[in-house]
Structure formats: structure tokens, C-alpha cells
Amino acid sequence: MLKISKSAYRAHSSFIRTPLSKRQNVFLQVNNDIVREFWILIERYSEIEDAGKDFIRSKGVRHKTKINIMFKSFQALVRQAKSFYLSAQQMQTRSASLLYYYSFLNLVKAGIILNKPDLVNKKLGHGLYYTVQKHRKFNNETLGVTYKDNSVFPIFYNDYFNKVLDTKYFNINSLLGYCTDIGYQYLQAGYGYGRILPSFHTMLFQNDNKSYWSLIGINDFKDLLKYKKSLKIFSENFDQVEVSDLKLFKYNIREIFNIDAKTASAFTFFQSKNVFPVPANNIVPDVEFRKKNLESLKNIMQSYYFGRQYDFSIALPYSLTKEEPLYETAAIYLIMYYLSCLVRYKPYYLEELLNRQEAWLIDSFIQSCPSTFLKGIISWIVDIDYVLTLR
């Protein structure tokens, strides 16, 4: 287990709470269904030709004919994805997984062709497979990854994480632990706590010496300590906070993050080892500052799409041996592929689960998780982290 150094808590004069994200954050309040709003957001690029083609040009594509072909392909994939998604919403829960997966597949393809123009109009395989075994327990259900040319999931994973996927099999039970929408159901079903850790981030300032630094809070940090490779850079740049005046520290935490003492007690707090001078113009280079923190957290940090309660999330790596990154968006995609295979090839297994807690978990997943996938995948496609909340 990794050991992280400690240092005395630095008192601050002021703070600026900022979300951590690999992309630009856009916070929007809407008075319609949030799912509908996400389709509206992506349709700016799929239905408005000038906007779509300008977006394609921003990817470095300059040839007019290529731009036209890419736009038409992108438009068709988004339209198909929306059609499948809206149809799935009207279906009986378990049967809906097949149409949801086809929606997800088309959205992922839409993102892939924007980033890899050479794949436009090429046949793309799933990159996944499921082997039917009649008597396998739900805990042991897995799906496999294929690494043939033009396989969707490995290409998507590579683009999403800037890393080649090495894992050959994913366990469905483990994947469900990445789905925050069903965290309660996952715990009640006896599978333990989820694998996504809500987290805080703020910039602290000391006005006397005109300096600033980071303060990060991570929920259930002990779960992360097992992943030494993933925490290496973080441990080099952050110290765990040691508190001499606990009462003052708790007051500061409540003020900064607007949380009660019980919630604060579930978090472990860290401050950056380095303290940076405030520039002469008093304008802190916020983008560069956050970039350093992102580098410290590398591929275990994922954006938080559910308002301003938290500033980012930590996604535990998939396995202790390989420590491969896996975010909620990718996990939902994999699970929906698995469920679509059950609908097609093993419907009797779904019927066998009807009176068991696994069916409750699956139904909860299908009812709750597609909208979360939509948030993550559309943000990836358009390179903007949209955070929508209802007015």
C-alpha cells in the first residue's frame, strides 16, 4: 500500500473553488428534460451544416470533399443514435437494452470518425464479444475484448484515455460498481461500495505573502491507496493534510465546500507540496494551474456531470495488477453491450433472474444509467463538459 507524506495545514485568507476537468466546463440550467437538452446540444453540430463543418475543420481536416463526407456520416450516426435512444425509452425495461446499445454504438462511432477521419464509411466491428454459458453465475459473467483492425471499443478506449487497452475480459459485476446512478442498489445487492469516489478541489490564497496552492478532498481515499502506479505522480505533488487546530480546519472545510461535519469526515484532504506566487497583475493562471493537478491525477480523474455538489470524481482503476483506467461512461457502454447480448442470445437467463436481486439491479441500471452515458459521451464528442441542472 502506498504511503503519502504529510504536512501541516496551511492557513488561507481566501479561496476560489474550481472544478477539475480535462475539457472546458459549461454549466447550464434548463427547464426541460435533461436528456432532451443533451440531444439538442449535439444537434448543433449534426443538424446545422455550417456549425458541423466548422467543427470538423477544427479537427484539422481541410479537404472540402472529405469534410462533406464526414459531416454526412456524422449526421447519419447521430440521427440513428437518437432514434434508437428514443425508441428504447418506450420499451419494456430489459428489452430496451438492445436499442440502447445500438444508440451508444452509433454515438461512439460518431466520435471516432471525427477524431479518425480515415475510418469514415469503413466497417467497424464491436470490438467486444460475449460467450454464452448456460450455468455461469452472475458474479462470474464476463465479456471479452477483440483487438482486430477497426474494432470500436478498443479504438474508443484508446482515444478516450490516450492509452492502448490491454485487458482481455471485463467482469460485469465489477463494471456495475462504476455506475453512480445505482450505487445504492449495488450496495444493497451485497456487492460492496461503488468504484467512483466524489471529490473536491479549491485554490487557496494567502494574501499576506501573495501565494496560492491546491486543496483536494477525496472520499474513501483508503480504497485508492492500493493502486500504487496510479497514485505515483499524485503522491509526488501532494501531501496529506495534518491538522493541529481541528476545530478551525473543520470550519474552513464547511465554509469552502458547503458540507456538514458528517460529510467532511468521509473525506481525506491533501494540499499541493508547492506554493506558487501570485503574478504581479494578480491574475492567477487558472488553466495552467489546473493542468498541473490533472497531470497529478492522470487517468483516474473523471469529470462530474451532476451540478456543483462536487468538483470531480476519482474512478478506481479496473484491476490491481494492470491498473487500467476505466470511467463511468465506458463502464455503462460495456454493460449495455452485455445486456444486449442477453436479449439476443440468452433471454432465458434474464427470465431466470426475475425473482432475484440481480434483476432488480439490471432494471435499475437500464432505467437510470443511459442518461449518464449520454452526458459523458456527448461531452467527449464535442470536447465540452456540459453540466446541466434543472431550474
PALUM-999686 format. One record per residue (C-alpha): x, y negated, z; residue in one letter; residue number from 1. Coordinates in nm, 3 decimals. Example, Ala and Ser with C-alpha at 12.3 -4.5 7.8 and 13.67 -1.06 7.14 Angstrom:
BEGIN
<node <1.230, 0.450, 0.780>, A, 1>
<node <1.367, 0.106, 0.714>, S, 2>
END
This chain:
BEGIN
<node <0.000, 0.000, 0.000>, M, 1>
<node <0.131, -0.342, -0.100>, L, 2>
<node <0.243, -0.582, 0.173>, K, 3>
<node <0.180, -0.953, 0.123>, I, 4>
<node <0.377, -1.216, 0.311>, S, 5>
<node <0.203, -1.459, 0.543>, K, 6>
<node <0.244, -1.831, 0.609>, S, 7>
<node <0.086, -2.085, 0.840>, A, 8>
<node <-0.228, -2.252, 0.710>, Y, 9>
<node <-0.157, -2.597, 0.566>, R, 10>
<node <-0.393, -2.871, 0.676>, A, 11>
<node <-0.553, -3.070, 0.394>, H, 12>
<node <-0.708, -3.415, 0.358>, S, 13>
<node <-0.941, -3.342, 0.065>, S, 14>
<node <-1.032, -3.067, -0.179>, F, 15>
<node <-1.172, -3.002, -0.527>, I, 16>
<node <-1.350, -2.671, -0.568>, R, 17>
<node <-1.295, -2.535, -0.918>, T, 18>
<node <-1.400, -2.213, -1.092>, P, 19>
<node <-1.133, -1.986, -1.234>, L, 20>
<node <-1.196, -1.881, -1.590>, S, 21>
<node <-0.990, -1.781, -1.893>, K, 22>
<node <-1.223, -1.989, -2.108>, R, 23>
<node <-1.390, -2.328, -2.092>, Q, 24>
<node <-1.676, -2.328, -1.841>, N, 25>
<node <-2.012, -2.473, -1.939>, V, 26>
<node <-2.277, -2.493, -1.665>, F, 27>
<node <-2.634, -2.526, -1.789>, L, 28>
<node <-2.971, -2.542, -1.617>, Q, 29>
<node <-3.262, -2.406, -1.819>, V, 30>
<node <-3.636, -2.377, -1.765>, N, 31>
<node <-3.684, -2.078, -1.996>, N, 32>
<node <-3.592, -1.712, -1.965>, D, 33>
<node <-3.211, -1.696, -1.938>, I, 34>
<node <-3.188, -1.406, -2.184>, V, 35>
<node <-3.372, -1.610, -2.443>, R, 36>
<node <-3.134, -1.902, -2.384>, E, 37>
<node <-2.828, -1.684, -2.448>, F, 38>
<node <-2.969, -1.578, -2.785>, W, 39>
<node <-3.027, -1.946, -2.862>, I, 40>
<node <-2.664, -2.024, -2.774>, L, 41>
<node <-2.516, -1.764, -3.009>, I, 42>
<node <-2.762, -1.852, -3.285>, E, 43>
<node <-2.598, -2.191, -3.317>, R, 44>
<node <-2.314, -2.001, -3.487>, Y, 45>
<node <-2.516, -1.728, -3.661>, S, 46>
<node <-2.808, -1.936, -3.793>, E, 47>
<node <-2.657, -2.280, -3.858>, I, 48>
<node <-2.429, -2.220, -4.153>, E, 49>
<node <-2.206, -2.526, -4.108>, D, 50>
<node <-2.150, -2.452, -3.738>, A, 51>
<node <-2.082, -2.084, -3.807>, G, 52>
<node <-1.834, -2.152, -4.086>, K, 53>
<node <-1.656, -2.420, -3.882>, D, 54>
<node <-1.623, -2.167, -3.601>, F, 55>
<node <-1.473, -1.913, -3.843>, I, 56>
<node <-1.227, -2.177, -3.968>, R, 57>
<node <-1.123, -2.238, -3.606>, S, 58>
<node <-1.005, -1.875, -3.606>, K, 59>
<node <-0.753, -1.963, -3.877>, G, 60>
<node <-0.948, -1.839, -4.181>, V, 61>
<node <-0.910, -2.076, -4.475>, R, 62>
<node <-1.017, -1.888, -4.790>, H, 63>
<node <-1.368, -2.003, -4.891>, K, 64>
<node <-1.486, -1.665, -5.018>, T, 65>
<node <-1.361, -1.492, -4.703>, K, 66>
<node <-1.540, -1.745, -4.485>, I, 67>
<node <-1.867, -1.687, -4.673>, N, 68>
<node <-1.838, -1.309, -4.637>, I, 69>
<node <-1.750, -1.333, -4.268>, M, 70>
<node <-2.040, -1.566, -4.195>, F, 71>
<node <-2.295, -1.342, -4.369>, K, 72>
<node <-2.162, -1.034, -4.188>, S, 73>
<node <-2.161, -1.213, -3.853>, F, 74>
<node <-2.514, -1.341, -3.910>, Q, 75>
<node <-2.644, -0.994, -4.002>, A, 76>
<node <-2.486, -0.833, -3.696>, L, 77>
<node <-2.627, -1.092, -3.455>, V, 78>
<node <-2.974, -1.066, -3.611>, R, 79>
<node <-2.965, -0.687, -3.584>, Q, 80>
<node <-2.842, -0.709, -3.225>, A, 81>
<node <-3.126, -0.941, -3.127>, K, 82>
<node <-3.385, -0.723, -3.299>, S, 83>
<node <-3.265, -0.412, -3.115>, F, 84>
<node <-3.248, -0.600, -2.782>, Y, 85>
<node <-3.600, -0.743, -2.802>, L, 86>
<node <-3.738, -0.405, -2.909>, S, 87>
<node <-3.562, -0.233, -2.618>, A, 88>
<node <-3.729, -0.472, -2.374>, Q, 89>
<node <-4.069, -0.339, -2.483>, Q, 90>
<node <-3.983, 0.031, -2.447>, M, 91>
<node <-4.011, 0.278, -2.162>, Q, 92>
<node <-3.702, 0.237, -1.947>, T, 93>
<node <-3.492, 0.544, -2.021>, R, 94>
<node <-3.572, 0.550, -2.394>, S, 95>
<node <-3.468, 0.183, -2.413>, A, 96>
<node <-3.102, 0.269, -2.360>, S, 97>
<node <-3.065, 0.383, -2.722>, L, 98>
<node <-3.179, 0.048, -2.863>, L, 99>
<node <-2.985, -0.149, -2.604>, Y, 100>
<node <-2.669, 0.034, -2.706>, Y, 101>
<node <-2.726, -0.045, -3.075>, Y, 102>
<node <-2.772, -0.410, -2.975>, S, 103>
<node <-2.448, -0.403, -2.775>, F, 104>
<node <-2.263, -0.228, -3.057>, L, 105>
<node <-2.364, -0.493, -3.310>, N, 106>
<node <-2.266, -0.778, -3.078>, L, 107>
<node <-1.924, -0.624, -3.018>, V, 108>
<node <-1.879, -0.576, -3.394>, K, 109>
<node <-1.975, -0.942, -3.446>, A, 110>
<node <-1.698, -1.049, -3.208>, G, 111>
<node <-1.447, -0.809, -3.362>, I, 112>
<node <-1.486, -0.935, -3.719>, I, 113>
<node <-1.435, -1.295, -3.603>, L, 114>
<node <-1.103, -1.202, -3.446>, N, 115>
<node <-1.000, -0.943, -3.706>, K, 116>
<node <-1.122, -1.063, -4.049>, P, 117>
<node <-0.966, -0.763, -4.224>, D, 118>
<node <-1.232, -0.543, -4.064>, L, 119>
<node <-1.525, -0.730, -4.223>, V, 120>
<node <-1.755, -0.486, -4.403>, N, 121>
<node <-1.533, -0.192, -4.302>, K, 122>
<node <-1.692, 0.117, -4.150>, K, 123>
<node <-1.631, 0.102, -3.775>, L, 124>
<node <-1.672, 0.411, -3.560>, G, 125>
<node <-1.794, 0.407, -3.200>, H, 126>
<node <-1.454, 0.497, -3.057>, G, 127>
<node <-1.641, 0.696, -2.789>, L, 128>
<node <-1.787, 1.042, -2.764>, Y, 129>
<node <-1.995, 1.247, -2.520>, Y, 130>
<node <-1.970, 1.624, -2.483>, T, 131>
<node <-2.296, 1.791, -2.380>, V, 132>
<node <-2.252, 2.032, -2.089>, Q, 133>
<node <-2.571, 2.183, -1.952>, K, 134>
<node <-2.484, 2.234, -1.586>, H, 135>
<node <-2.245, 1.948, -1.510>, R, 136>
<node <-2.335, 1.745, -1.201>, K, 137>
<node <-2.399, 1.372, -1.242>, F, 138>
<node <-2.088, 1.289, -1.036>, N, 139>
<node <-1.879, 1.469, -1.299>, N, 140>
<node <-2.038, 1.318, -1.608>, E, 141>
<node <-1.778, 1.159, -1.837>, T, 142>
<node <-1.741, 1.012, -2.182>, L, 143>
<node <-1.429, 1.019, -2.395>, G, 144>
<node <-1.240, 0.762, -2.600>, V, 145>
<node <-1.125, 0.827, -2.956>, T, 146>
<node <-0.827, 0.641, -3.097>, Y, 147>
<node <-0.888, 0.675, -3.469>, K, 148>
<node <-0.846, 0.375, -3.701>, D, 149>
<node <-1.129, 0.121, -3.687>, N, 150>
<node <-1.282, 0.252, -3.363>, S, 151>
<node <-1.497, -0.015, -3.200>, V, 152>
<node <-1.436, 0.033, -2.829>, F, 153>
<node <-1.054, 0.057, -2.835>, P, 154>
<node <-1.041, -0.248, -3.068>, I, 155>
<node <-1.277, -0.439, -2.838>, F, 156>
<node <-1.079, -0.342, -2.529>, Y, 157>
<node <-0.752, -0.448, -2.691>, N, 158>
<node <-0.895, -0.786, -2.788>, D, 159>
<node <-1.073, -0.842, -2.456>, Y, 160>
<node <-0.776, -0.758, -2.233>, F, 161>
<node <-0.487, -0.811, -2.475>, N, 162>
<node <-0.381, -0.460, -2.381>, K, 163>
<node <-0.394, -0.122, -2.555>, V, 164>
<node <-0.631, 0.115, -2.378>, L, 165>
<node <-0.464, 0.436, -2.263>, D, 166>
<node <-0.746, 0.603, -2.070>, T, 167>
<node <-0.895, 0.909, -2.243>, K, 168>
<node <-1.202, 0.962, -2.022>, Y, 169>
<node <-1.432, 0.743, -1.814>, F, 170>
<node <-1.634, 0.879, -1.521>, N, 171>
<node <-1.992, 0.749, -1.529>, I, 172>
<node <-2.026, 0.736, -1.151>, N, 173>
<node <-1.712, 0.518, -1.126>, S, 174>
<node <-1.832, 0.290, -1.406>, L, 175>
<node <-2.159, 0.223, -1.224>, L, 176>
<node <-1.955, 0.073, -0.941>, G, 177>
<node <-1.864, -0.219, -1.172>, Y, 178>
<node <-2.228, -0.323, -1.218>, C, 179>
<node <-2.305, -0.601, -0.970>, T, 180>
<node <-2.678, -0.603, -1.055>, D, 181>
<node <-2.717, -0.259, -0.897>, I, 182>
<node <-2.461, -0.288, -0.617>, G, 183>
<node <-2.728, -0.228, -0.352>, Y, 184>
<node <-2.868, 0.076, -0.534>, Q, 185>
<node <-2.517, 0.214, -0.583>, Y, 186>
<node <-2.452, 0.188, -0.209>, L, 187>
<node <-2.789, 0.336, -0.113>, Q, 188>
<node <-2.735, 0.628, -0.350>, A, 189>
<node <-2.429, 0.717, -0.142>, G, 190>
<node <-2.160, 0.623, -0.395>, Y, 191>
<node <-1.997, 0.357, -0.180>, G, 192>
<node <-1.932, -0.011, -0.238>, Y, 193>
<node <-1.900, -0.172, -0.580>, G, 194>
<node <-1.573, -0.243, -0.758>, R, 195>
<node <-1.632, -0.615, -0.820>, I, 196>
<node <-1.514, -0.849, -0.543>, L, 197>
<node <-1.665, -1.202, -0.532>, P, 198>
<node <-1.400, -1.468, -0.476>, S, 199>
<node <-1.344, -1.838, -0.405>, F, 200>
<node <-1.096, -2.091, -0.540>, H, 201>
<node <-1.022, -2.451, -0.449>, T, 202>
<node <-0.747, -2.712, -0.488>, M, 203>
<node <-0.639, -2.862, -0.156>, L, 204>
<node <-0.477, -3.204, -0.125>, F, 205>
<node <-0.265, -3.368, 0.141>, Q, 206>
<node <-0.299, -3.740, 0.089>, N, 207>
<node <-0.009, -3.837, 0.316>, D, 208>
<node <0.261, -3.676, 0.106>, N, 209>
<node <0.058, -3.666, -0.219>, K, 210>
<node <0.077, -3.292, -0.270>, S, 211>
<node <-0.167, -3.018, -0.370>, Y, 212>
<node <-0.190, -2.637, -0.371>, W, 213>
<node <-0.436, -2.349, -0.416>, S, 214>
<node <-0.655, -2.172, -0.166>, L, 215>
<node <-0.816, -1.843, -0.274>, I, 216>
<node <-1.060, -1.623, -0.084>, G, 217>
<node <-1.120, -1.260, -0.185>, I, 218>
<node <-1.398, -1.043, -0.045>, N, 219>
<node <-1.300, -0.699, 0.094>, D, 220>
<node <-0.937, -0.758, -0.005>, F, 221>
<node <-0.828, -0.431, 0.156>, K, 222>
<node <-0.986, -0.249, -0.141>, D, 223>
<node <-0.740, -0.426, -0.372>, L, 224>
<node <-0.422, -0.354, -0.174>, L, 225>
<node <-0.392, -0.005, -0.323>, K, 226>
<node <-0.321, -0.146, -0.670>, Y, 227>
<node <0.043, -0.250, -0.641>, K, 228>
<node <0.112, -0.318, -1.009>, K, 229>
<node <-0.197, -0.535, -1.048>, S, 230>
<node <-0.114, -0.741, -0.739>, L, 231>
<node <0.258, -0.781, -0.804>, K, 232>
<node <0.250, -1.133, -0.954>, I, 233>
<node <-0.016, -1.246, -0.707>, F, 234>
<node <0.199, -1.136, -0.412>, S, 235>
<node <0.493, -1.330, -0.558>, E, 236>
<node <0.292, -1.654, -0.576>, N, 237>
<node <0.053, -1.640, -0.280>, F, 238>
<node <0.079, -1.590, 0.097>, D, 239>
<node <-0.196, -1.466, 0.322>, Q, 240>
<node <-0.307, -1.748, 0.549>, V, 241>
<node <-0.204, -1.730, 0.915>, E, 242>
<node <-0.425, -1.941, 1.137>, V, 243>
<node <-0.320, -2.100, 1.464>, S, 244>
<node <-0.640, -2.302, 1.514>, D, 245>
<node <-0.913, -2.052, 1.420>, L, 246>
<node <-1.199, -2.289, 1.505>, K, 247>
<node <-1.064, -2.562, 1.274>, L, 248>
<node <-0.995, -2.314, 0.995>, F, 249>
<node <-1.349, -2.172, 1.008>, K, 250>
<node <-1.488, -2.525, 1.000>, Y, 251>
<node <-1.278, -2.607, 0.693>, N, 252>
<node <-1.382, -2.289, 0.513>, I, 253>
<node <-1.750, -2.358, 0.577>, R, 254>
<node <-1.710, -2.714, 0.450>, E, 255>
<node <-1.517, -2.619, 0.135>, I, 256>
<node <-1.719, -2.317, 0.022>, F, 257>
<node <-2.057, -2.388, 0.185>, N, 258>
<node <-2.076, -2.050, 0.357>, I, 259>
<node <-2.164, -1.936, 0.707>, D, 260>
<node <-1.924, -1.776, 0.954>, A, 261>
<node <-2.052, -1.422, 0.889>, K, 262>
<node <-1.989, -1.451, 0.515>, T, 263>
<node <-1.647, -1.610, 0.570>, A, 264>
<node <-1.540, -1.321, 0.793>, S, 265>
<node <-1.565, -1.079, 0.496>, A, 266>
<node <-1.303, -1.277, 0.303>, F, 267>
<node <-0.925, -1.282, 0.320>, T, 268>
<node <-0.770, -1.620, 0.234>, F, 269>
<node <-0.447, -1.695, 0.052>, F, 270>
<node <-0.258, -2.014, -0.022>, Q, 271>
<node <-0.007, -2.068, -0.300>, S, 272>
<node <0.353, -2.046, -0.189>, K, 273>
<node <0.441, -2.356, -0.388>, N, 274>
<node <0.316, -2.705, -0.312>, V, 275>
<node <0.303, -2.938, -0.611>, F, 276>
<node <0.348, -3.317, -0.616>, P, 277>
<node <0.055, -3.527, -0.732>, V, 278>
<node <0.163, -3.713, -1.051>, P, 279>
<node <0.223, -4.089, -1.036>, A, 280>
<node <-0.101, -4.150, -1.230>, N, 281>
<node <-0.291, -3.949, -0.964>, N, 282>
<node <-0.432, -3.720, -1.237>, I, 283>
<node <-0.372, -3.357, -1.147>, V, 284>
<node <-0.307, -3.131, -1.449>, P, 285>
<node <-0.603, -2.909, -1.366>, D, 286>
<node <-0.578, -2.686, -1.675>, V, 287>
<node <-0.210, -2.608, -1.621>, E, 288>
<node <-0.270, -2.552, -1.251>, F, 289>
<node <-0.549, -2.300, -1.309>, R, 290>
<node <-0.341, -2.131, -1.580>, K, 291>
<node <-0.076, -2.050, -1.317>, K, 292>
<node <-0.338, -1.895, -1.092>, N, 293>
<node <-0.484, -1.696, -1.381>, L, 294>
<node <-0.139, -1.559, -1.455>, E, 295>
<node <-0.110, -1.452, -1.091>, S, 296>
<node <-0.434, -1.257, -1.112>, L, 297>
<node <-0.382, -1.140, -1.471>, K, 298>
<node <-0.638, -0.883, -1.587>, N, 299>
<node <-0.810, -0.825, -1.252>, I, 300>
<node <-0.983, -1.164, -1.263>, M, 301>
<node <-1.320, -1.195, -1.438>, Q, 302>
<node <-1.547, -1.494, -1.474>, S, 303>
<node <-1.850, -1.541, -1.251>, Y, 304>
<node <-2.169, -1.600, -1.455>, Y, 305>
<node <-2.427, -1.642, -1.181>, F, 306>
<node <-2.419, -2.005, -1.074>, G, 307>
<node <-2.181, -2.175, -0.832>, R, 308>
<node <-2.201, -1.944, -0.531>, Q, 309>
<node <-1.857, -1.801, -0.614>, Y, 310>
<node <-1.573, -1.926, -0.835>, D, 311>
<node <-1.458, -1.599, -0.995>, F, 312>
<node <-1.459, -1.225, -0.934>, S, 313>
<node <-1.192, -0.960, -0.891>, I, 314>
<node <-1.250, -0.638, -1.086>, A, 315>
<node <-1.064, -0.345, -0.934>, L, 316>
<node <-0.855, -0.156, -1.191>, P, 317>
<node <-1.012, 0.163, -1.325>, Y, 318>
<node <-0.766, 0.411, -1.175>, S, 319>
<node <-0.491, 0.415, -0.914>, L, 320>
<node <-0.243, 0.582, -1.149>, T, 321>
<node <-0.274, 0.371, -1.465>, K, 322>
<node <-0.437, 0.062, -1.306>, E, 323>
<node <-0.603, -0.028, -1.636>, E, 324>
<node <-0.821, -0.340, -1.624>, P, 325>
<node <-1.195, -0.299, -1.658>, L, 326>
<node <-1.456, -0.574, -1.631>, Y, 327>
<node <-1.829, -0.551, -1.573>, E, 328>
<node <-1.908, -0.630, -1.938>, T, 329>
<node <-1.703, -0.337, -2.067>, A, 330>
<node <-1.839, -0.101, -1.799>, A, 331>
<node <-2.200, -0.182, -1.890>, I, 332>
<node <-2.121, -0.116, -2.257>, Y, 333>
<node <-1.971, 0.225, -2.175>, L, 334>
<node <-2.261, 0.328, -1.950>, I, 335>
<node <-2.519, 0.226, -2.211>, M, 336>
<node <-2.338, 0.435, -2.470>, Y, 337>
<node <-2.354, 0.733, -2.231>, Y, 338>
<node <-2.726, 0.685, -2.166>, L, 339>
<node <-2.797, 0.653, -2.538>, S, 340>
<node <-2.624, 0.991, -2.584>, C, 341>
<node <-2.851, 1.145, -2.322>, L, 342>
<node <-3.155, 1.014, -2.508>, V, 343>
<node <-3.029, 1.163, -2.835>, R, 344>
<node <-2.860, 1.485, -2.727>, Y, 345>
<node <-2.961, 1.572, -2.370>, K, 346>
<node <-3.314, 1.440, -2.300>, P, 347>
<node <-3.392, 1.740, -2.078>, Y, 348>
<node <-3.118, 1.622, -1.839>, Y, 349>
<node <-3.293, 1.290, -1.790>, L, 350>
<node <-3.612, 1.478, -1.707>, E, 351>
<node <-3.426, 1.692, -1.454>, E, 352>
<node <-3.315, 1.373, -1.277>, L, 353>
<node <-3.667, 1.232, -1.241>, L, 354>
<node <-3.713, 1.309, -0.872>, N, 355>
<node <-3.354, 1.235, -0.774>, R, 356>
<node <-3.171, 0.918, -0.676>, Q, 357>
<node <-2.967, 0.926, -1.000>, E, 358>
<node <-3.285, 0.849, -1.197>, A, 359>
<node <-3.353, 0.552, -0.969>, W, 360>
<node <-3.000, 0.429, -1.027>, L, 361>
<node <-3.026, 0.473, -1.406>, I, 362>
<node <-3.364, 0.298, -1.423>, D, 363>
<node <-3.226, 0.010, -1.214>, S, 364>
<node <-2.927, -0.016, -1.446>, F, 365>
<node <-3.138, -0.030, -1.763>, I, 366>
<node <-3.376, -0.287, -1.617>, Q, 367>
<node <-3.110, -0.518, -1.471>, S, 368>
<node <-2.775, -0.488, -1.649>, C, 369>
<node <-2.845, -0.570, -2.018>, P, 370>
<node <-2.882, -0.942, -1.943>, S, 371>
<node <-2.548, -0.944, -1.758>, T, 372>
<node <-2.383, -0.776, -2.057>, F, 373>
<node <-2.537, -1.043, -2.279>, L, 374>
<node <-2.382, -1.320, -2.069>, K, 375>
<node <-2.035, -1.168, -2.081>, G, 376>
<node <-2.030, -1.062, -2.444>, I, 377>
<node <-2.168, -1.386, -2.588>, I, 378>
<node <-1.919, -1.584, -2.381>, S, 379>
<node <-1.643, -1.364, -2.527>, W, 380>
<node <-1.769, -1.409, -2.883>, I, 381>
<node <-1.797, -1.789, -2.874>, V, 382>
<node <-1.499, -1.835, -2.636>, D, 383>
<node <-1.701, -2.034, -2.381>, I, 384>
<node <-1.802, -1.910, -2.038>, D, 385>
<node <-2.167, -2.010, -2.015>, Y, 386>
<node <-2.312, -2.015, -1.664>, V, 387>
<node <-2.690, -2.054, -1.683>, L, 388>
<node <-2.922, -2.107, -1.388>, T, 389>
<node <-3.294, -2.176, -1.375>, L, 390>
<node <-3.411, -2.526, -1.291>, R, 391>
END
